[in-house]
Amino acid sequence: MNNEEQITLIVGSFSDIEAKAILLNVISTKIQFHSMKNFSAQERFGKDDNASMKRITDLNQGLSKINELITHAKENNLHLKIHSTIHLSLIENK
């Protein structure tokens, strides 16, 4: 088994509507994951999961940028080319 793998998640040229559906789904799922992780930390330890809270902030900033690009594409009758690759590496458990 390889210690590193790459998997192409998204590749192609998409209309503004398609790009919005794809990207908002991915970002929203990640925000939901970190929101649940933070909720769990609040319930279990009585405090926020700082890493998840930071990630939610970063993802929301990314979402704003994505929405700006999609709006620009729509207003100018452009498509969005998306290429997203997941890089996986096996590491020692801490």
N, C-alpha and C positions, 0 to 999 in steps of 0.2 A: 504494500500500500504506500502511495506517495504521501509525504508529509505536507505537501501543498497542492492545492487544486484551484482551478479557475472555472467558473460557471457563468456563461452569458445569460443574464436575466432578461434584459430588454435590448433589442436591436432593431432599428428601422426608422423610417420617416413617417411621421404621424401628423394628422390634422390637429388643429388646436383642441377640438373636442375630444379626439382620441388621446392626445397627450395629457390633457387634463384628467381624464378618467383613469388612465394608467398611473400617472404620477401621484395624484391625490390619494389614490387607493394605497399605494406603497407608503407614502408619508403618513397618512392617517393611521395605518396599521401600526407603524413604528411609534407614533405618538400614543396610541391606545396601549401598546405594550408597556411603554415607560410609565404611563399614568397608572396602570394596574400595579406595576412594580413599586411605584411610590406609595400607592394606597396600602399595599401589603406592608411596607416598611412603617407607615404611620400606625397601622393596626398592631403590628407586632412589637415595634420598638418605641412608638410614640413620637417619632420624628421622621422628617423627609429623607428620602434617598437622594442625596445631593447629586450623584452621577446621573440619575434619571431626570432630575429637575433640570440639570444643565443640558442634557440631551433633548428634552422637550423644547427648551428655549432655542437651541440650535436648529432643531427640525422646523419649528415655527418660522424662524428666519429664512430657512431654505424654502419653505412653503410660500412665503411672501415673494421671494425671487422668482420662483416657478410661476406664480400667478402673474407677475409682471411680464415675464417672457411670453406666456400664453396670450395675454392681452395684446402685446405687441404683435405676435404672430397673427392673431385674429384680425386686428386692425389693418394689417398689411398683406393679408391673404398669403401668409407664409406657412410652411410646415415646420415641424420641429424634428430634428434628427436626434434620436436618443440611443445611447450605447451605455448600458450598465452591466458591469461585470462584478461578480462576487469573488473575492479572493479568500480562500480558506487555508488556514495553516494549523497544523497540530502543534500544541505547545504543552509544556509541563503544567500540571495542575498545582496551583499554589496552596 
